[in-house]
Amino acid sequence: YAGVRDVHLSRLSSLPQLEELNLDSCPVGDWGIAHLADNNVTPNLRALNLADTDLTDLGIVHLPKFKKLARLSLFSCSITNNGLRHLSEMTQLEDLNLDSRDISDDGLIHLRKLTNLKSLDIFSGRITDAGCAHIAKIKGLECLELCGGSVGDAGCTMLATMENLRSLNLAQNERITNRGAAALAALSNLRTLNLSKTKVNSTALRFLGELRHLKSLAVYGCRGIQDQERLQKFQEKLPNLQCLRLKDGVAETDGIVTGGTYDSESDDDSFARAVQIHGMQDDDTSDASEENMEDASHAETESIFSANN
């Protein structure tokens, strides 16, 4: 958080080298973003973080003018289904955070045109199986977080058609049962899965054991998941499994992390620490290191983050 406001953004005129702008928790809103977009102040902007700002649907109208924007966070903004109509024009988006209690199934139909989207994060109690039908049309998605809603087994069946998914977080969807877990077993490329605080039990492990590439599973808050015999068989079927979270505390068994804080591939640092602590090897950690090096090189370009200037 910093004291950047709309009036400060209005003083900016030409920043052609700016690629990333982080305004997280700043008291900026529709006017400031409209100035940046309408006056082409940041023509090469690739990442924009507007989490916890005062942006509304009126400001969303201007976002499509950021023609090169690939990463956008609208976490906890006052965005409604009507505002999402304008995001459908931003077909270059690759990473989108839409955590908002005001978004429902009807708004998700506007995301179907985002064919380049790789990562989508939505935390909303108003998303149901009907919303999953719209999301399932985004076939290129690799990472999906759809938490705290009303997704059930039918929704899991629709999501199971997304063969490119590598990371899936469906935590706190209490309508998901073992039938939903059975459907998700079709996601052969899945590396991380979070079904915490759903209605699955130990029987689900029989289905999830078909996910041969699975490296991390979180099922804490699920009743009846402590069947030791099934847990053992589950681990034996998945030689790549490195993190199994059964509860909020931390415990260890046979080299498997059964606690800790790692739930999805988006938490690479926690995952890397788990791998290092338990002496486990993972090919993807080298990829993460390369990405960090690439991010460092981008830091050399001119960037403006939250500041008191």
MARSEKOL-570471 format. One record per residue: residue in three letters; x, y, z of N, C-alpha, C in turn. Coordinates in steps of 0.2 Angstrom, whole numbers, padded with zeros to 4 digits, always signed. Atoms other than C-alpha are relative to their C-alpha. Example, Ala and Ser with C-alpha at 12.3 -4.5 7.8 and 13.67 -1.06 7.14 Angstrom:
// residues 2
ALA+0004-0006+0000+0062-0022+0039+0004+0006+0000/SER-0004-0006-0001+0068-0005+0036-0004+0005+0003/
***
This chain:
// residues 309
TYR+0004-0006+0000+0000+0000+0000+0004+0006+0000/ALA-0004-0007+0000+0006+0018-0004-0006+0005-0001/GLY+0005-0006+0000-0003+0035-0005-0001+0002-0007/VAL+0001-0002+0007-0004+0035-0024-0008+0001-0001/ARG+0007-0002+0001-0021+0043-0029-0001+0001-0008/ASP+0001-0002+0006-0029+0047-0045+0003+0006-0003/VAL-0003-0006+0002-0022+0064-0045+0007+0000-0002/HIS-0007+0002+0002-0005+0057-0045+0001-0003-0007/LEU+0000+0003+0007-0008+0046-0060-0002+0005-0005/SER+0001-0005+0005-0015+0061-0069+0006+0004-0002/ARG-0006-0004+0002+0002+0069-0069+0005-0003-0005/LEU-0005+0004+0004+0010+0055-0079-0002+0002-0007/SER+0002-0002+0007+0011+0059-0097+0003-0005-0005/SER-0003+0005+0005+0023+0047-0107+0005-0005+0004/LEU-0004+0005-0003+0030+0031-0100+0001-0006-0005/PRO+0000+0005+0005+0034+0020-0115+0003-0006+0002/GLN-0004+0005-0002+0046+0009-0106-0003-0004+0006/LEU+0004+0003-0006+0034+0005-0092-0003-0007-0002/GLU+0003+0007+0001+0029-0014-0092-0004-0002+0006/GLU+0004+0003-0006+0023-0017-0074-0002+0006+0004/LEU+0003-0005-0005+0012-0006-0063-0004-0003+0005/ASN+0003+0003-0006+0007-0012-0046-0003+0006+0005/LEU+0004-0005-0004-0006-0001-0037-0004-0003+0005/ASP+0004+0004-0005-0012-0014-0025-0001+0004+0006/SER+0003-0004-0006-0022-0006-0011+0001+0007+0000/CYS-0001-0007+0001-0019+0011-0017-0007+0003-0001/PRO+0007-0003+0001-0034+0023-0016-0001+0004-0007/VAL+0001-0003+0007-0035+0025-0035-0006-0003-0003/GLY+0006+0003+0003-0050+0022-0046-0001+0001-0007/ASP+0001-0001+0007-0059+0025-0062+0003+0005-0004/TRP-0002-0006+0003-0053+0042-0066+0008-0001-0002/GLY-0007+0001+0001-0034+0038-0064+0001-0005-0005/ILE-0001+0005+0005-0035+0022-0074-0002+0002-0007/ALA+0002-0003+0007-0045+0031-0088+0005+0005-0003/HIS-0005-0004+0003-0031+0044-0089+0005-0004-0003/LEU-0005+0004+0002-0018+0031-0091-0002-0003-0007/ALA+0002+0004+0006-0028+0021-0104-0001+0005-0006/ASP+0003-0005+0005-0036+0036-0114+0006+0004-0003/ASN-0005-0005+0003-0020+0046-0116+0006-0004-0002/ASN-0005+0004+0003-0009+0031-0121+0007+0001+0004/VAL-0006-0002-0004+0003+0035-0106+0004-0006+0000/THR-0004+0006-0001+0009+0017-0104-0002-0005-0006/PRO+0001+0004+0006+0008+0009-0122+0002-0007+0000/ASN-0003+0007+0000+0019-0006-0118-0002-0004+0007/LEU+0001+0003-0006+0011-0011-0101-0002-0007-0001/ARG+0001+0008+0001+0011-0030-0099-0004-0002+0007/ALA+0002+0003-0007+0006-0032-0080-0003+0006+0004/LEU+0004-0006-0004-0007-0021-0070-0003-0003+0006/ASN+0003+0003-0006-0011-0025-0052-0005+0006+0003/LEU+0005-0004-0003-0027-0016-0046-0004-0003+0006/ALA+0003+0004-0006-0031-0027-0031-0001+0005+0005/ASP+0002-0004-0006-0040-0018-0017+0000+0007-0002/THR+0000-0007+0002-0042-0002-0027-0008+0002+0000/ASP+0007-0002+0001-0058+0008-0030-0003+0000-0007/LEU+0002+0001+0007-0060+0003-0048-0007-0003+0000/THR+0007+0003+0000-0078-0001-0053-0001-0001-0008/ASP+0002+0002+0007-0087-0006-0069+0002+0006-0005/LEU-0002-0006+0004-0084+0012-0075+0007+0001-0003/GLY-0007+0000+0002-0066+0010-0075+0002-0006-0005/ILE-0001+0006+0004-0066-0007-0083-0001+0002-0008/VAL+0001-0002+0007-0072+0001-0099+0006+0002-0004/HIS-0006-0003+0003-0055+0009-0102+0006-0006+0000/LEU-0006+0005+0000-0044-0007-0099+0001-0003-0007/PRO-0001+0003+0007-0046-0014-0117+0005+0004-0004/LYS-0005-0004+0003-0035+0001-0122+0007-0002+0001/PHE-0007+0002-0001-0020-0007-0114+0001-0006-0004/LYS+0000+0005+0005-0017-0017-0130+0005-0006+0002/LYS-0005+0005-0001-0002-0027-0123+0000-0003+0007/LEU+0001+0002-0007-0008-0031-0106-0001-0008+0000/ALA+0000+0007+0000-0005-0049-0102-0003-0003+0007/ARG+0001+0002-0007-0007-0050-0083-0005+0006+0004/LEU+0005-0005-0003-0022-0041-0074-0003-0003+0007/SER+0003+0002-0006-0027-0042-0056-0006+0005+0002/LEU+0005-0004-0002-0044-0035-0051-0003-0003+0007/PHE+0001+0003-0006-0044-0044-0034-0004+0005+0005/SER+0003-0004-0005-0057-0037-0022-0002+0007-0003/CYS+0003-0006+0003-0063-0023-0034-0007-0001-0001/SER+0007+0000+0001-0081-0018-0036-0002-0001-0007/ILE+0001+0002+0007-0083-0027-0052-0006-0005+0000/THR+0006+0004+0001-0100-0034-0058+0000-0004-0006/ASN+0000+0004+0006-0105-0046-0072+0000+0005-0006/ASN+0001-0004+0006-0109-0031-0083+0007+0003-0002/GLY-0006-0002+0001-0091-0025-0081+0004-0005-0004/LEU-0004+0006+0003-0084-0042-0087-0001+0000-0008/ARG+0002+0000+0007-0092-0038-0104+0006+0003-0004/HIS-0006-0004+0004-0077-0026-0108+0006-0004+0000/LEU-0006+0004+0000-0064-0039-0103+0000-0005-0006/SER+0000+0005+0006-0070-0050-0118+0004+0003-0005/GLU-0004-0003+0006-0061-0038-0129+0008-0001+0001/MET-0007+0000-0002-0044-0041-0120+0003-0007-0002/THR-0002+0007+0002-0040-0057-0130+0007-0002+0001/GLN-0007+0001-0001-0021-0055-0126+0001-0002+0007/LEU-0001+0001-0007-0024-0058-0107+0002-0008+0001/GLU-0003+0006-0002-0014-0073-0100-0001-0002+0007/ASP+0001+0001-0008-0017-0071-0081-0005+0005+0002/LEU+0006-0005-0002-0033-0064-0074-0002-0002+0007/ASN+0003+0002-0007-0038-0063-0055-0006+0004+0000/LEU+0006-0003+0000-0056-0059-0053-0004-0001+0007/ASP+0003+0002-0007-0059-0063-0034-0005+0006+0001/SER+0005-0005-0002-0075-0053-0031-0007-0004+0001/ARG+0006+0002-0002-0091-0057-0022-0006+0002-0005/ASP+0005-0002+0004-0101-0048-0035-0001-0003-0007/ILE+0000+0004+0007-0097-0060-0050-0004-0006+0001/SER+0004+0006+0000-0109-0074-0054+0001-0004-0006/ASP-0001+0004+0006-0111-0087-0067-0001+0004-0007/ASP+0002-0004+0006-0119-0075-0080+0006+0004-0002/GLY-0006-0004+0002-0103-0064-0080+0005-0004-0004/LEU-0005+0004+0002-0092-0079-0084+0000-0001-0008/ILE+0001+0002+0007-0099-0081-0102+0005+0005-0004/HIS-0004-0005+0003-0089-0065-0106+0008-0002-0001/LEU-0007+0002+0000-0072-0074-0103+0001-0005-0005/ARG-0001+0005+0005-0075-0087-0116+0004+0002-0006/LYS-0004-0003+0005-0066-0076-0129+0007+0001+0001/LEU-0007-0001-0002-0050-0075-0119+0004-0007-0002/THR-0003+0006+0002-0042-0089-0129+0007-0001+0002/ASN-0007+0000-0002-0024-0085-0123+0001+0000+0007/LEU+0000+0000-0007-0029-0086-0105+0003-0006+0003/LYS-0004+0006-0003-0017-0098-0095-0002-0001+0007/SER+0002+0000-0007-0022-0093-0077-0006+0004+0002/LEU+0007-0004-0002-0039-0088-0069-0001-0002+0007/ASP+0001+0000-0007-0042-0085-0051-0007+0003+0002/ILE+0006-0002-0002-0060-0083-0045-0002-0002+0007/PHE+0003+0002-0006-0066-0083-0027-0007+0003+0001/SER+0006-0003-0001-0084-0080-0026-0006-0006+0002/GLY+0005+0005-0002-0099-0089-0017-0006-0001-0005/ARG+0006+0000+0004-0110-0086-0032+0001-0004-0007/ILE-0002+0004+0006-0101-0097-0045-0003-0007+0001/THR+0003+0007+0000-0110-0114-0048+0002-0004-0006/ASP-0002+0004+0005-0109-0128-0060-0002+0003-0007/ALA+0002-0003+0006-0117-0117-0073+0006+0005-0003/GLY-0006-0004+0001-0102-0105-0072+0006-0005-0003/CYS-0005+0004+0002-0090-0120-0074-0001-0002-0008/ALA+0001+0001+0007-0098-0123-0091+0003+0005-0005/HIS-0003-0006+0004-0092-0106-0097+0007-0001+0000/ILE-0007+0000-0001-0075-0108-0090+0003-0006-0004/ALA-0002+0005+0004-0073-0125-0098+0001+0001-0007/LYS-0001-0002+0007-0073-0117-0115+0006+0003-0001/ILE-0006-0003+0001-0057-0109-0111+0006-0005+0000/LYS-0004+0006+0001-0047-0124-0117+0008+0001+0002/GLY-0007-0001-0001-0030-0116-0115+0002+0001+0008/LEU-0001-0001-0007-0031-0114-0096+0005-0005+0003/GLU-0004+0005-0003-0017-0122-0086-0001+0001+0008/CYS+0001-0001-0007-0021-0115-0069-0006+0003+0002/LEU+0007-0002-0001-0038-0113-0062-0001+0000+0008/GLU+0002+0000-0007-0043-0107-0044-0007+0002+0000/LEU+0007-0001-0001-0062-0108-0041-0002-0002+0007/CYS+0001+0002-0007-0064-0107-0023-0006+0003+0003/GLY+0005-0003-0004-0078-0103-0010-0006+0001-0003/GLY+0006-0001+0004-0092-0106-0022-0005-0005+0001/SER+0005+0005-0001-0106-0118-0025+0001-0005-0006/VAL-0002+0005+0005-0097-0129-0038-0002-0007+0003/GLY+0001+0007-0002-0103-0147-0037+0003-0005-0005/ASP-0003+0006+0005-0100-0164-0046-0001+0001-0007/ALA+0001-0002+0007-0108-0158-0062+0005+0005-0003/GLY-0005-0004+0002-0096-0144-0062+0007-0003-0001/CYS-0006+0003+0001-0081-0155-0060+0000-0004-0006/THR+0001+0004+0006-0087-0166-0074+0002+0005-0006/MET-0002-0005+0005-0086-0150-0085+0007+0002+0000/LEU-0007-0002-0001-0069-0145-0079+0004-0005-0002/ALA-0004+0006+0002-0063-0162-0082+0002-0001-0008/THR-0001+0000+0007-0063-0159-0101+0006+0005-0002/MET-0006-0005+0001-0049-0145-0099+0006-0004+0001/GLU-0006+0005+0000-0035-0157-0104+0007+0004+0002/ASN-0006-0003-0001-0022-0143-0102+0001+0002+0007/LEU+0000-0002-0007-0025-0140-0083+0006-0003+0003/ARG-0006+0002-0004-0009-0142-0072-0002+0001+0007/SER+0002-0002-0007-0016-0134-0056-0007+0002+0000/LEU+0007-0001-0001-0033-0134-0050-0002+0000+0008/ASN+0002-0001-0006-0040-0127-0034-0007+0001+0001/LEU+0007+0000-0001-0058-0131-0029-0002+0000+0007/ALA+0002+0000-0008-0057-0128-0010-0006+0004+0001/GLN+0006-0004-0003-0072-0123+0000-0006+0000-0005/ASN+0007+0002+0004-0085-0130-0013-0003-0006+0003/GLU+0003+0005-0005-0095-0140-0001-0005-0005-0004/ARG+0005+0004+0004-0106-0148-0015+0004-0005-0004/ILE-0004+0005+0003-0091-0158-0022+0001-0006+0004/THR-0001+0006-0004-0091-0176-0017+0004-0005-0004/ASN-0005+0005+0003-0082-0192-0022-0002-0001-0008/ARG+0002+0000+0007-0092-0192-0039+0004+0006-0004/GLY-0004-0006+0003-0083-0175-0043+0007-0002+0000/ALA-0007+0002+0000-0066-0182-0038+0001-0006-0006/ALA+0000+0005+0005-0070-0197-0050+0001+0003-0007/ALA+0000-0004+0006-0073-0185-0064+0007+0003-0001/LEU-0006-0004+0001-0057-0175-0061+0006-0005-0001/ALA-0005+0005+0002-0047-0191-0063+0002+0000-0007/ALA-0001+0000+0007-0048-0188-0081+0006+0005-0002/LEU-0005-0005+0002-0036-0173-0080+0007-0003+0001/SER-0007+0003-0001-0020-0182-0084+0006+0004+0000/ASN-0006-0005+0000-0009-0167-0085+0001+0003+0007/LEU+0001-0004-0006-0014-0161-0067+0007-0002+0004/ARG-0005+0001-0005+0001-0158-0055-0002+0002+0007/THR+0003-0001-0006-0008-0150-0041-0007+0001+0000/LEU+0007+0000-0001-0025-0152-0034-0002+0002+0007/ASN+0002-0002-0007-0034-0144-0019-0007-0001+0000/LEU+0008+0001-0001-0051-0151-0014-0001+0001+0008/SER+0001-0001-0007-0049-0145+0004-0007+0003+0002/LYS+0007-0002-0003-0066-0142+0014-0005-0001-0005/THR+0005+0003+0004-0076-0152+0001-0003-0006+0003/LYS+0003+0006-0003-0086-0167+0004+0003-0007-0002/VAL-0003+0006+0002-0074-0180-0003+0003-0003+0007/ASN-0002+0004-0006-0068-0194+0009+0006-0005-0003/SER-0005+0004+0002-0055-0208+0008-0001-0004-0007/THR+0002+0003+0007-0065-0216-0007+0003+0004-0006/ALA-0003-0004+0006-0059-0202-0018+0007-0001-0001/LEU-0007+0001+0001-0041-0207-0016+0001-0005-0005/ARG+0000+0005+0005-0045-0222-0027+0000+0003-0007/PHE+0001-0003+0006-0050-0211-0041+0006+0005-0002/LEU-0005-0004+0001-0037-0198-0038+0007-0003-0001/GLY-0007+0004+0001-0023-0211-0039+0001-0001-0007/GLU-0001+0000+0008-0026-0211-0058+0004+0006-0002/LEU-0004-0006+0003-0017-0194-0059+0007-0001+0001/ARG-0007+0003-0001+0000-0201-0062+0005+0006+0001/HIS-0004-0005-0001+0008-0184-0063-0001+0005+0006/LEU+0002-0004-0006+0001-0177-0047+0006+0001+0005/LYS-0005-0001-0005+0014-0169-0036-0002+0003+0007/SER+0003-0003-0006+0003-0160-0023-0007-0001+0000/LEU+0007+0001-0001-0014-0164-0016-0001+0003+0007/ALA+0003-0003-0006-0023-0154-0002-0007-0002+0001/VAL+0007+0002-0002-0038-0162+0006-0002+0001+0007/TYR+0001-0002-0007-0038-0154+0023-0007+0002+0001/GLY+0007-0002-0001-0055-0151+0031-0005-0005-0003/CYS+0004+0005+0003-0062-0166+0023-0001-0006+0005/ARG+0001+0005-0005-0070-0179+0034+0001-0007-0003/GLY-0001+0007+0002-0065-0198+0033+0005+0000-0005/ILE-0005+0001+0005-0049-0195+0024+0006-0003+0003/GLN-0006+0003-0004-0038-0203+0037+0001-0007-0001/ASP+0000+0007+0001-0040-0221+0031+0008-0002-0002/GLN-0008+0001+0001-0021-0226+0033+0001-0005-0006/GLU-0001+0005+0005-0023-0241+0021-0001+0003-0007/ARG+0001-0003+0006-0030-0231+0007+0005+0005-0001/LEU-0006-0005+0001-0017-0217+0010+0006-0003-0002/GLN-0006+0004+0002-0003-0230+0008-0001-0002-0007/LYS+0001+0002+0007-0010-0237-0008+0000+0006-0005/PHE+0000-0006+0004-0013-0219-0014+0007+0002-0002/GLN-0007-0002+0001+0005-0215-0011+0004-0004-0005/GLU-0003+0005+0004+0011-0231-0019-0001+0001-0008/LYS+0002-0001+0007+0002-0227-0035+0002+0006-0003/LEU-0002-0007+0003+0009-0209-0037+0007+0001+0002/PRO-0007-0001-0002+0028-0210-0037+0002+0008+0000/ASN-0002-0007+0000+0029-0191-0041-0003+0004+0005/LEU+0003-0004-0005+0018-0186-0026+0006+0003+0005/GLN-0005-0003-0005+0029-0174-0015-0004+0004+0005/CYS+0003-0004-0005+0016-0164-0005-0007-0003+0001/LEU+0007+0003-0001+0000-0172+0003-0002+0004+0007/ARG+0002-0003-0006-0009-0160+0015-0007-0002+0002/LEU+0005+0003-0003-0021-0168+0026-0004+0004+0005/LYS+0002-0004-0006-0023-0155+0040+0004+0006+0000/ASP-0003-0007+0000-0018-0137+0044+0006-0001+0004/GLY-0006+0001-0003-0004-0143+0055+0005-0003-0004/VAL-0006+0003+0004+0013-0150+0049+0002-0007+0003/ALA-0002+0006-0002+0017-0168+0050+0004-0003-0006/GLU-0003+0003+0005+0028-0180+0040-0001-0007+0000/THR+0000+0007+0000+0027-0198+0035+0003-0003-0007/ASP-0003+0003+0006+0038-0208+0023+0002+0005-0005/GLY-0002-0005+0005+0045-0192+0015-0005+0004-0003/ILE+0006-0004+0003+0028-0185+0011-0002+0005+0004/VAL+0002-0005-0004+0024-0168+0017-0008+0000+0001/THR+0007+0001-0001+0007-0170+0025-0003+0007+0004/GLY+0003-0006-0003+0005-0152+0032+0003+0006-0004/GLY-0004-0006+0003+0014-0135+0028-0005+0004-0003/THR+0004-0006+0002+0007-0121+0018-0001-0001-0008/TYR+0000+0000+0007+0009-0127+0000-0006-0003-0003/ASP+0006+0002+0002-0007-0129-0009+0000+0000-0008/SER+0000+0000+0007-0004-0125-0028+0006+0002-0003/GLU-0006-0002+0004+0009-0121-0041+0001+0007+0001/SER-0001-0007-0001+0006-0103-0038+0004+0002+0006/ASP-0004-0001-0005+0015-0105-0022+0007-0003-0001/ASP-0006+0004+0001+0032-0110-0029+0005+0001+0005/ASP-0005-0001-0005+0042-0103-0015-0001-0005+0006/SER+0001+0005-0005+0034-0114-0002+0001-0007-0003/PHE-0002+0007+0003+0035-0129-0014+0007-0001+0000/ALA-0007+0001+0001+0053-0126-0017+0003-0002+0007/ARG-0002+0001-0007+0056-0126+0002-0001-0007+0002/ALA+0002+0007-0002+0047-0142+0004+0004-0005-0003/VAL-0004+0004+0003+0057-0150-0009+0007-0001+0003/GLN-0006-0001-0003+0073-0144-0002+0001-0004+0007/ILE+0000+0003-0007+0069-0149+0016+0000-0008+0000/HIS+0001+0008+0000+0064-0167+0012+0004-0003-0006/GLY-0004+0003+0004+0077-0170-0001-0003-0003-0006/MET+0004+0002+0006+0065-0172-0016+0002+0004-0006/GLN-0002-0003+0007+0069-0169-0034-0006+0002-0004/ASP+0006-0002+0004+0058-0160-0045+0002+0004-0006/ASP-0002-0003+0006+0061-0155-0063-0003+0007-0001/ASP+0003-0006+0001+0049-0141-0063+0003+0006+0004/THR-0003-0005-0003+0059-0132-0050+0005+0004-0004/SER-0005-0003+0005+0073-0128-0063-0004+0005-0004/ASP+0004-0005+0004+0059-0120-0073-0002+0006+0003/ALA+0002-0006-0004+0054-0109-0059+0006+0004+0001/SER-0006-0004+0000+0072-0104-0057+0001+0005-0006/GLU-0001-0004+0006+0073-0099-0075-0005+0006+0000/GLU+0005-0005+0000+0057-0089-0073+0002+0006+0004/ASN-0002-0005-0005+0064-0080-0058+0006+0004-0003/MET-0006-0004+0003+0080-0075-0068-0003+0004-0006/GLU+0004-0004+0005+0068-0069-0082-0003+0006+0003/ASP+0003-0005-0003+0059-0059-0070+0005+0006+0002/ALA-0005-0005-0002+0075-0051-0064+0002+0004-0005/SER-0003-0004+0006+0080-0046-0081-0006+0006-0002/HIS+0005-0005+0001+0063-0037-0083+0000+0006+0005/ALA-0001-0005-0005+0067-0027-0067+0004+0006-0003/GLU-0004-0005+0002+0080-0018-0077-0004+0005-0004/THR+0004-0005+0004+0067-0010-0088-0004+0005+0005/GLU+0003-0005-0004+0058+0006-0081-0007-0003+0003/SER+0007+0002-0003+0044+0001-0069-0002+0004+0006/ILE+0003-0004-0005+0033+0010-0057-0004-0004+0004/PHE+0004+0003-0004+0026+0002-0042-0003+0005+0005/SER+0004-0005-0005+0016+0009-0027+0006+0004+0003/ALA-0005-0005-0003+0026+0024-0021-0003+0006+0003/ASN+0003-0006-0003+0023+0040-0011+0002+0006-0004/ASN-0001-0006+0004+0029+0051-0025-0006+0003-0003/
***
